[in-house]
Structure formats: C-alpha cells, structure tokens
Amino acid sequence: MGGDGATTAGQAPQASAGEGQGGWHGLAADLAGDRQMFRVSWGKAMMWIFLLSDTFIFGSFLTGYMSVRIAATTPWPNPSEVFALTIAGQHLPLILIAVMTFVLITSSGTMALAVNYAYRRERGRCAALMMTTAAFGALFVGMQAFEWSKLIAEGVRPWGNPMGSAQFGASFFMITGFHGMHVTAGVIYLLVVARRVLAGRYESTGNYDIVEIAGLYWHFVDLVWVFIFALFYLW
C-alpha cells in the first residue's frame, strides 16, 4: 500500500503539469485555428478590438474639442445660426443636422433588420436591407458634403473663421471629417457584404456572422454621431 501511495503521490504533479500544458496547447490551438476563442468568433473579437481603439480616438477628439471650446478667448459661433438654412423664406436652425441625424438613426434600424433576416437565411431581404442601409449612409455623406461646401463658401477654414473663434473651423472639419470617413468606409463595406450575401457565398456554411460584424461597425458609427451631435451642434 505504501508503494501504491508513493506512486500516486509521484504521479499527481505530472498529471497537474499535463493539465497545465494542455491548457496552453488549447489556447495555442484557438489562436492557430482562426476560428473561435472564448466562445466568440475571431471576426467579432477583432471588430470589438477595432471599435475599442476607435472609441479612444473619437474620445480624444471630442475631449480636445471641449477643452478648446472652454479655453477659447474669442466668442464661439452659435451652432443654431451657423448651421441654419433658409427654406421658402423661413430661417430654420439645425434643420439639415436634424435630417442627417434622422437618416443615420433610421439606418441603424434597417441594419438591425438585415442581421435578423441573415440569421433566418432570407438572403434576399438581408441584402436588400443592407443596401438600404448603405443608401442611407450615402445620403448622410452627401448632406455632410453640402454642409461643408456651405461653410467653406462662408469663409470657414481649418485655420480661420469669420464667424468667431478660429478653433471652430479646425474642430469642425477634423471631427466631422473623421466621422464622415467612417461612414463612407461603412457604405463600401455594407455593399460588398450585401453583394456576397445575395450571391449565396455564405449559404453553404450557414455562417452569417459577417453581417452581424458589419452591423456592429455601423451601429458604432451611428452612436458616435449621437455624441458629435450633442457636443458639437447642441452645445
């Protein structure tokens, strides 16, 4: 019995070491397999990491904007006047910004529906809704281009501003331009994925995670706009 006990005692550390080695081998297999890790697909994990890094960038931009505005020694332009439009003789403050916000928020709804239809394998409806989302995004970018052209025509530049504080132009073009680049990239991304869905590329595997991943990116872009809208246009 003493010998058996010694053998058991001697084998216990080896079993423990084997378990630890197996754990590391399992982690390596997850990393090398390019499939899943911690029950989350690699595509989703990488998108979340990208969005987290993008959050820091947008957060830095918006924090810098708030610091510059608070520290400005010259009057800051009134957004209700700067971004107003005259339609049919009526002076409408922030009307364009309101429409842009409505369009972008609506696009989040169509994107959510697209993800729903993707997992139901209704690829026709999924692709149609993704294209609709991309169309809303393109409309948003078009309205933003109009907004830019209007301010440029009024003399606003990144290095100067006839309406007040010079930092206004730099903040406006940097923040809205960076966000507009994200929307433009998202439009292209959605169209590419929609084309692949419509062609049945994911039908054989039944794995439509790519649609959900595209949705994560699009919802992030919409959420960032809410903060830009609140801090830049309403403050």
Secondary structure, DSSP 8 states (H G I E B T S, - for coil): -HHHHHHHHHHHHHHHHHHHHHHHHHHHHHHHHTSEETTEEHHHHHHHHHHHHHHHHHHHHHHHHHHHHHH-SS----HHHHT-EEETTEEETTHHHHHHHHHHHHHHHHHHHHHHHHHTT-HHHHHHHHHHHHHHHHHHHHHHHHHHHHHHHTT-BTTB-TTS-THHHHHHHHHHHHHHHHHHHHHHHHHHHHHHHHTTTTTTT---HHHHHHHHHHHHHHHHHHHHIIIII--
